[in-house]
């Protein structure tokens, strides 16, 4: 069994990006610039954004953090999005989700210029990914593809079961795994809460990508000997022994499943660190105007 | 076994559309207007476009056919697309594919205003469909969804195997069948030329949607008793007994497969007639400005 070390790969990629940025600057190019809009003070969002700002430093990017209180109006937020669309120095930007209920996330996403949409959530980027055209691919699926690539995991013709059909993980993951390319070229099955035969599908899978958000859902009896397991779950579970009062728990019952696997990602330290890393890669692409 | 009569359903839908158009006109509304651009004289394309024009008449739409010889330049074609984008009387339009090799189909598709893209091929429409937002859904998948709906075929939680991963059938079909809605909510597997376990997947399927373009590919041993079979294949096979010199052949070996099915579409007369019908439905939506 090989433990997929997302943390180490993410560090490596950030160093690769930093080297490329240094090279761009040495040739008189512009330093990539990522902006992030954060609304309110949700603990999770604060942590994510802080980590993104820190990753920008490591990569040699300029970063700008724009904060609003959670009573900001939708129009004020949209105005800021339009301002960033028109700010030539900002190569890419994100609006940290979730947003307060009185603001339409979809409206915000669609207002972002797709050429600066480094989160890959704009319908144009989603559509281009589905068709197989160059685009910004959303962070978590992109990070998983990178892990498969770096560990040289065979995906061609394999049965890949994706658990979950969210717009930001399950659906794009399925699109990528079925594309005519490596990683990809897999026979892809998407299971979800309504699936009658989820366990049976899992038992046949060569690769399982679990993104249900249900702690310990995948048990040993659901996994074939030699399977590859990618665990996207990061549910906060109360844990009095931790200073924070919680720990992150994956969708996979790691202790009993891991001995059966050829490859498996731990939680934390597997998919998680790759997510921010993918955002950095998209920002580099945006800085280089490599896609649009 | 119930034979799904796509021809009858398509006629019925066209009558429903015609009634709605009559109602729109009676209330002082505008007659929906579909334009089609046809490049060259490919036999198949000529037939499709002629059928589309005829369907417009049945539905009470205005139709405009714009022809170019196959030596038309890409720029001339793109200029015409832009002209139609700006023509307020044209509610929706299509460019019949395939185009001659010297013209980029993708460029043409992306130049079409997505609000008039009644073929549903523009990345914005593809992306919105994937996310589950209102959009123009491409004709063949939309027609299949309509058949499932009209025959009240249960899809929730069922195992649906889609054969083929084309941008115009396989991928959108998979997106629609996994959406949280009826028809949909299925466990969807996409198989293709690289799949190792295609037969095994088919044997487990409650619903098979075959869009490989390989005549008689699906044989009785690949089908579970009681399965629903949707045959999208329409390969022209030489047939000296026909006036045309050919007949249309589906992906399914109909004679041996149909006795095992609960529902099956014939070729011709199954999915085929629904395709143009879906285009008419999108044109009606465009005329009513129901989506954009």
Interface residues (C-beta under 8 A of the other chain):
Chain A: X106 X122 X123 X124 X125 X126 X127 X128 X130 X131 X132 X133 X156 X157 X158 X159 X165 X167 X171 X174 X175 X178 X180 X185 X187 X188 X189 X190 X191 X192 X194 X195 X196 X197 X198 X200 X201 X204
Chain B: X106 X122 X123 X124 X125 X126 X127 X128 X130 X131 X132 X133 X156 X157 X158 X159 X165 X167 X171 X174 X175 X178 X180 X185 X187 X188 X189 X190 X191 X192 X194 X195 X196 X197 X198 X201 X204
